[in-house]
Amino acid sequence: MLTVYSEKHVLRDAKTELFGGQLVPPFECPVRAEYILERLQSVGLGKVIAPDDFGLDPVTRIHDREFLGFLEQCWEDWIALGYKGEAIPTIWPARGMQQRVPNHIEGRMGYYALAGETAISNGTWEAARASANVALTAQMAINNGAGEAFALCRPPGHHAAADMYGGYCFINNSAVAAQAFIDQGAGRIAILDVDFHHGNGTQAIFFDRSDVMFISLHGDPKDAFPYFLGYGDEIGSGKGEGFNINYPMGPGTNFETWGSALEDACKKIASYGPDALVISLGVDTFEKDPISFFRLTSNDFKRYGATIGALRLPTLFVMEGGYAVEEIGLNTVNVLQGYEEI
């Protein structure tokens, strides 16, 4: 399996995350990608290449240009005011407030942020752009005939909406790749999000479309981030009605329950008949993950990789979450190996 990886991910190296009322070292950190790369190389899964640069045009097919301009300029505007810490939003346009973009950087951060845990620091924008190029390079390989590819994206992307960042995500890599398939002639694309956290950004982007089916298996939003999307009654709207499917599951969910949901999701994907499948691959469903509550084991990741492989679709794996860093390489590669063994 071809892997696409950019060393520029290390430029995303924030030092602070707001968690439990404290500023702590971020769970989403550079070593995550490095452990995955080490595991890929140790098992000899396949060739690892650097990404091409596709520019911003494919990204603007998904994201608002003013939002992208904000991401590009945020850090410079923040430090220009003399602020000493990393850029973290402190105010949001809550219910009853105007939905207007302020001039001041604190106001713009609140307008474009969906949550307050994700600090922006020097290098964030360049790393996010490189991550999108990783996904687009892997997508292009599949469009050119490869049966499968792994985009080792960092930072992740599935929480990023058309004009919002948060949950460690800035550009929605899976959505950008799915749109690229459509723009290159695909009629239908399915996105299967197996990250513990609901892919709220991806859902919002494609909620009213039928050419991209979005399916997510995740922690019940009554108990898990992002809290305000991911319920079972969110089925799409307009032309997209019936093409958005959520499987929220509660604390302590094991593989028997999770795997049954995956089997059902795969049946729906098969019935949909997509030209390609995009997997938002988060391995934070692992039993030891520090910010999740599912109970999958390392062997379970190989088992469900095989389930995905049985669909026999051109498949793009896009890296999302997973914060038990000592096992992230093992668990991620187990999914890919399970897929290849079919």
C-alpha positions as CSV (number, residue, x, y, z in Angstrom):
1,M,0.0,0.0,0.0
2,L,1.3,3.4,-1.0
3,T,1.7,5.9,1.9
4,V,2.0,9.7,1.5
5,Y,3.7,11.5,4.3
6,S,5.0,15.1,4.7
7,E,7.7,16.1,7.2
8,K,6.1,19.5,7.4
9,H,3.6,18.0,9.9
10,V,6.2,18.9,12.6
11,L,5.5,22.6,12.0
12,R,2.2,21.9,13.8
13,D,3.7,21.8,17.3
14,A,1.4,23.7,19.6
15,K,2.5,23.6,23.3
16,T,-0.9,24.3,25.0
17,E,-4.3,22.7,25.0
18,L,-7.2,23.8,27.2
19,F,-8.2,20.6,29.0
20,G,-10.0,20.1,32.3
21,G,-9.5,23.7,33.2
22,Q,-5.8,23.6,32.6
23,L,-3.3,24.4,29.8
24,V,-1.7,21.0,29.1
25,P,0.6,19.6,26.4
26,P,-1.7,18.8,23.4
27,F,-2.9,15.2,22.9
28,E,-2.5,15.8,19.2
29,C,1.3,16.0,18.9
30,P,4.1,15.4,16.3
31,V,5.1,12.1,17.7
32,R,1.8,10.6,16.6
33,A,2.8,10.6,12.9
34,E,6.3,9.6,13.7
35,Y,5.2,6.4,15.5
36,I,2.9,5.5,12.6
37,L,5.7,6.0,10.0
38,E,8.1,3.9,12.1
39,R,5.6,1.1,12.2
40,L,4.8,1.3,8.5
41,Q,8.5,1.0,7.7
42,S,9.2,-1.8,10.2
43,V,6.6,-4.0,8.6
44,G,7.4,-3.0,5.1
45,L,3.8,-2.1,4.2
46,G,4.8,-0.3,1.0
47,K,6.4,2.7,-0.6
48,V,6.4,6.1,1.3
49,I,6.4,9.2,-0.8
50,A,6.2,13.0,-0.2
51,P,3.2,14.9,-1.4
52,D,2.9,17.1,-4.5
53,D,1.7,20.7,-4.0
54,F,-1.8,21.2,-5.4
55,G,-2.2,24.8,-4.4
56,L,-5.4,26.0,-2.7
57,D,-7.9,25.5,-5.5
58,P,-8.9,22.0,-4.4
59,V,-9.2,23.2,-0.9
60,T,-11.5,26.1,-1.8
61,R,-13.9,23.6,-3.4
62,I,-14.7,22.7,0.3
63,H,-13.6,25.7,2.4
64,D,-14.6,29.3,2.4
65,R,-11.8,31.6,1.1
66,E,-12.2,34.1,3.9
67,F,-11.8,31.3,6.4
68,L,-8.7,30.1,4.8
69,G,-7.3,33.6,4.8
70,F,-8.0,33.8,8.5
71,L,-6.1,30.6,9.1
72,E,-3.2,31.8,7.1
73,Q,-3.0,35.2,8.8
74,C,-4.1,34.3,12.4
75,W,-0.8,33.8,14.0
76,E,0.7,37.0,12.6
77,D,-2.3,39.0,13.7
78,W,-2.1,37.5,17.1
79,I,1.5,38.2,17.8
80,A,1.2,41.7,16.2
81,L,-0.9,42.6,19.3
82,G,1.9,41.6,21.6
83,Y,0.2,38.5,23.0
84,K,2.7,36.1,24.5
85,G,0.8,32.8,24.5
86,E,-0.6,30.7,21.7
87,A,-3.7,31.9,20.0
88,I,-6.8,30.4,21.8
89,P,-10.4,31.8,21.3
90,T,-12.2,33.2,24.3
91,I,-15.5,34.3,23.0
92,W,-18.1,32.9,20.5
93,P,-21.2,34.3,18.7
94,A,-23.5,32.4,21.0
95,R,-27.3,32.1,20.6
96,G,-28.9,35.5,20.1
97,M,-25.7,37.2,19.0
98,Q,-24.8,38.6,15.6
99,Q,-23.1,36.2,13.2
100,R,-20.7,38.8,11.8
101,V,-16.9,38.5,11.3
102,P,-15.2,41.1,13.6
103,N,-12.0,42.9,12.8
104,H,-10.2,42.1,16.0
105,I,-8.3,38.8,16.0
106,E,-10.0,37.6,19.2
107,G,-13.4,38.1,17.6
108,R,-12.3,36.4,14.4
109,M,-11.0,33.5,16.3
110,G,-14.3,33.1,18.1
111,Y,-16.2,33.4,14.9
112,Y,-14.2,30.7,13.1
113,A,-13.6,28.3,16.1
114,L,-16.0,25.5,17.0
115,A,-14.2,24.9,20.3
116,G,-11.5,26.4,22.5
117,E,-9.1,23.5,23.0
118,T,-7.2,24.0,19.8
119,A,-4.4,26.6,20.0
120,I,-3.0,28.1,16.8
121,S,0.7,28.7,16.8
122,N,3.6,29.4,14.4
123,G,3.6,26.8,11.6
124,T,0.0,25.7,11.9
125,W,-1.1,27.0,8.6
126,E,1.8,25.5,6.7
127,A,1.3,22.1,8.3
128,A,-2.4,22.2,7.6
129,R,-1.7,22.9,3.9
130,A,0.8,20.1,3.7
131,S,-1.7,17.8,5.3
132,A,-4.2,18.6,2.6
133,N,-1.6,18.0,-0.1
134,V,-0.9,14.6,1.5
135,A,-4.6,13.6,1.1
136,L,-4.7,15.0,-2.4
137,T,-1.6,13.1,-3.5
138,A,-3.0,9.8,-2.2
139,Q,-6.3,10.6,-3.8
140,M,-4.6,11.2,-7.2
141,A,-2.8,7.9,-6.9
142,I,-6.1,6.1,-6.6
143,N,-7.6,8.1,-9.4
144,N,-4.7,7.0,-11.5
145,G,-5.4,3.3,-10.8
146,A,-4.0,2.4,-7.4
147,G,-6.4,0.2,-5.5
148,E,-5.7,1.8,-2.2
149,A,-3.5,4.4,-0.5
150,F,-2.9,5.8,2.9
151,A,-2.7,9.5,3.5
152,L,-0.7,9.9,6.8
153,C,-2.3,13.3,7.4
154,R,-1.3,15.5,10.4
155,P,-3.0,17.7,11.5
156,P,-6.2,15.8,11.2
157,G,-9.3,17.2,9.5
158,H,-12.7,15.7,10.1
159,H,-13.9,18.3,12.6
160,A,-13.2,21.2,10.2
161,A,-16.3,22.6,8.5
162,A,-16.4,24.9,5.5
163,D,-15.7,27.9,7.7
164,M,-14.8,26.4,11.2
165,Y,-11.8,24.9,12.8
166,G,-11.4,23.0,16.1
167,G,-10.9,19.6,17.5
168,Y,-7.3,19.8,16.3
169,C,-8.5,20.2,12.7
170,F,-8.1,23.1,10.3
171,I,-8.6,21.8,6.7
172,N,-10.9,18.8,6.2
173,N,-8.6,16.5,4.4
174,S,-11.2,13.7,3.8
175,A,-13.7,16.2,2.4
176,V,-11.2,17.8,0.1
177,A,-10.1,14.4,-1.2
178,A,-13.8,13.3,-1.7
179,Q,-14.5,16.4,-3.7
180,A,-11.4,15.9,-5.8
181,F,-12.8,12.4,-6.8
182,I,-16.1,14.1,-7.8
183,D,-14.3,16.8,-9.7
184,Q,-12.3,14.2,-11.6
185,G,-15.4,12.4,-12.8
186,A,-16.6,10.1,-10.0
187,G,-20.4,9.9,-9.7
188,R,-20.6,8.8,-6.1
189,I,-18.1,8.8,-3.1
190,A,-18.7,7.3,0.3
191,I,-16.9,8.6,3.4
192,L,-16.7,6.2,6.4
193,D,-15.6,7.9,9.6
194,V,-14.3,5.4,12.1
195,D,-12.7,7.9,14.5
196,F,-14.1,7.9,18.0
197,H,-15.3,11.4,17.7
198,H,-18.1,12.3,15.2
199,G,-16.9,13.9,12.0
200,N,-19.1,17.0,12.4
201,G,-17.2,19.0,9.8
202,T,-17.5,16.4,7.1
203,Q,-21.2,15.9,7.9
204,A,-21.9,19.6,7.7
205,I,-20.1,19.9,4.3
206,F,-22.0,17.2,2.6
207,F,-25.3,17.2,4.5
208,D,-27.4,18.4,1.6
209,R,-25.7,16.3,-1.1
210,S,-26.4,12.8,-2.5
211,D,-23.1,12.4,-4.4
212,V,-21.2,12.0,-1.2
213,M,-22.5,9.6,1.4
214,F,-21.2,10.2,4.9
215,I,-21.3,7.5,7.6
216,S,-19.9,7.9,11.1
217,L,-19.4,5.5,14.0
218,H,-18.6,7.4,17.1
219,G,-19.1,8.2,20.8
220,D,-22.6,9.3,21.6
221,P,-22.6,13.2,21.5
222,K,-24.6,13.2,24.7
223,D,-21.3,12.1,26.3
224,A,-18.6,12.9,23.8
225,F,-17.0,15.8,21.8
226,P,-18.2,17.5,19.7
227,Y,-21.5,17.2,21.6
228,F,-23.7,19.2,19.2
229,L,-23.7,16.9,16.1
230,G,-23.7,13.2,15.6
231,Y,-27.2,12.1,16.7
232,G,-28.9,9.3,14.9
233,D,-31.7,11.5,13.6
234,E,-29.3,13.6,11.5
235,I,-30.0,11.9,8.1
236,G,-29.2,14.8,5.7
237,S,-31.5,17.4,4.1
238,G,-32.8,18.1,0.7
239,K,-31.0,16.1,-2.0
240,G,-28.9,14.7,0.8
241,E,-31.7,13.2,2.8
242,G,-30.9,9.6,3.6
243,F,-27.2,9.9,2.7
244,N,-26.0,11.0,6.1
245,I,-25.9,8.1,8.6
246,N,-24.7,8.2,12.2
247,Y,-24.1,5.3,14.7
248,P,-23.7,7.0,18.1
249,M,-22.5,4.5,20.8
250,G,-22.2,4.9,24.6
251,P,-19.3,4.5,27.1
252,G,-17.7,1.1,27.3
253,T,-18.6,0.1,23.7
254,N,-16.7,-3.1,22.8
255,F,-15.9,-4.6,19.4
256,E,-19.0,-6.8,19.3
257,T,-21.2,-3.7,19.4
258,W,-18.9,-1.5,17.3
259,G,-18.2,-4.2,14.8
260,S,-22.0,-4.8,14.3
261,A,-22.4,-1.2,13.5
262,L,-19.5,-1.4,11.0
263,E,-21.1,-4.4,9.3
264,D,-24.3,-2.5,8.9
265,A,-22.5,0.6,7.6
266,C,-20.6,-1.5,5.0
267,K,-23.9,-3.0,3.8
268,K,-25.2,0.6,3.2
269,I,-22.0,1.5,1.4
270,A,-22.3,-1.5,-0.8
271,S,-25.9,-0.7,-1.7
272,Y,-24.9,2.9,-2.4
273,G,-22.3,1.7,-5.0
274,P,-19.7,4.4,-4.7
275,D,-16.8,4.8,-7.2
276,A,-14.4,5.1,-4.3
277,L,-14.4,4.9,-0.5
278,V,-12.7,7.4,1.8
279,I,-11.9,6.2,5.3
280,S,-11.5,8.9,8.0
281,L,-9.2,6.7,10.0
282,G,-9.1,7.5,13.7
283,V,-7.8,4.9,16.1
284,D,-8.9,6.6,19.2
285,T,-11.5,3.9,19.6
286,F,-8.7,2.0,21.3
287,E,-9.3,0.8,24.9
288,K,-6.3,2.8,26.2
289,D,-7.0,6.1,24.5
290,P,-6.9,9.0,27.0
291,I,-9.7,11.1,25.7
292,S,-12.2,8.4,24.5
293,F,-14.4,5.7,26.0
294,F,-14.6,2.8,23.5
295,R,-12.9,-0.5,24.3
296,L,-11.4,-1.8,21.0
297,T,-8.2,-3.9,21.3
298,S,-5.2,-3.8,18.9
299,N,-6.4,-7.1,17.3
300,D,-9.8,-5.6,16.6
301,F,-8.3,-3.0,14.3
302,K,-7.0,-5.7,12.1
303,R,-10.4,-7.4,12.1
304,Y,-12.2,-4.3,11.0
305,G,-9.6,-3.5,8.4
306,A,-10.6,-6.8,6.8
307,T,-14.3,-5.9,6.9
308,I,-13.5,-2.7,5.0
309,G,-11.4,-4.6,2.5
310,A,-14.2,-7.0,1.8
311,L,-16.1,-4.2,0.1
312,R,-13.4,-4.4,-2.6
313,L,-13.6,-0.7,-3.5
314,P,-10.8,1.7,-4.4
315,T,-10.0,3.0,-0.8
316,L,-8.3,6.0,0.5
317,F,-7.4,6.0,4.2
318,V,-7.0,9.4,5.7
319,M,-5.4,9.7,9.1
320,E,-7.5,11.4,11.8
321,G,-7.3,10.9,15.6
322,G,-5.7,8.5,18.0
323,Y,-4.0,9.7,21.2
324,A,-2.6,6.5,22.9
325,V,0.7,7.4,21.2
326,E,2.7,4.4,22.2
327,E,0.2,2.1,20.4
328,I,-0.9,4.4,17.6
329,G,1.5,2.9,15.1
330,L,0.5,-0.6,15.8
331,N,-3.2,0.1,15.7
332,T,-3.1,2.2,12.5
333,V,-1.0,-0.3,10.6
334,N,-3.2,-3.2,11.9
335,V,-6.1,-1.6,10.1
336,L,-4.1,-1.3,6.9
337,Q,-2.7,-4.8,7.1
338,G,-6.2,-6.2,7.8
339,Y,-7.5,-4.5,4.8
340,E,-4.7,-5.9,2.6
341,E,-5.1,-9.4,3.8
342,I,-8.5,-9.8,2.0
